[in-house]
Amino acid sequence: MMMLKLTNISFGYAQPILNEVNFTFNPGRLYFLLAKNGAGKSTLFRLLTQDLKPETGHVQAGGDVILHRQTPVYFEDMTVKENIECFLELLKSRKKYDDVKTKFALGEIESKVARKLSGGEKQRLYLAITEMSDDDIRLYDEADAALDAMTRTQYYSEVLQRDAAAGKTVIAISHHISESLKYADRICFLANQKLYEIDPAALPPDLADKNEDKIMEILEKECEAI
């Protein structure tokens, strides 16, 4: 199985971030990782990719892990079309250029050099590139940061949910907390040096309508009751 399992994980810098954490991310589910700023979300991702080694415990991955970072990765001096065609070849993808172009609305920018794209256009190119990879376990670190509302919806439904529906293990960090609640199969909440799993279906139905500080407060109380 393509699960991702943490067993007795402890890690910290000047202060502890994780303390004897046990948690299993199961395939076929979309997890959103939520926490207050500075709680250690990015550090956790680095532990999951094994860029960092835990002080105690171990991470068990049931497949290849790929991290899609907030900063897009592509060839800046190539056009959008050249980038897509290059990655299709590099990743040995079966997808066709025209299909990728249509899905991510790249037609109007396909002749643009990547370094001259706007922030939102760069993210659209990046999402198109992520479409091509076939790794079993996928981590998305604020890949929606520069996306407009329409493109974010596409990202949630056609990238994250699609990956989970295909049986992959998908974990995403997002500052758009209210939107996370609408799309997540599970919330993974980092607080008090522990990870808590919350089923969004068990939360108040109007929670996503509240401001984000109030949402975080309610989620913390949910964790205290677990």
Buried (B, 14 or more C-beta within 10 A) or exposed (E): EBBBBBBEBBBBEEEEBBBBBEBEBBBBBBBBBBBEEEBBBBBBBBBBBEEBEBEEBEBEBBBEBBBBBBEBEBEEEBBBBBBBBBBBEEBEBEBEBEEBBEBBBBEEBBEBBBEEBEEEBBBBBBBBBBBBBEBBBBBBBBBBBBBEEEBBBBBBEBBBBBBBEEEBBBBBBBEBBBBBBEBBBBBBBBBEBBBBBBEBEEBEEEBBEBEEEEBBEEBBEBBEEE
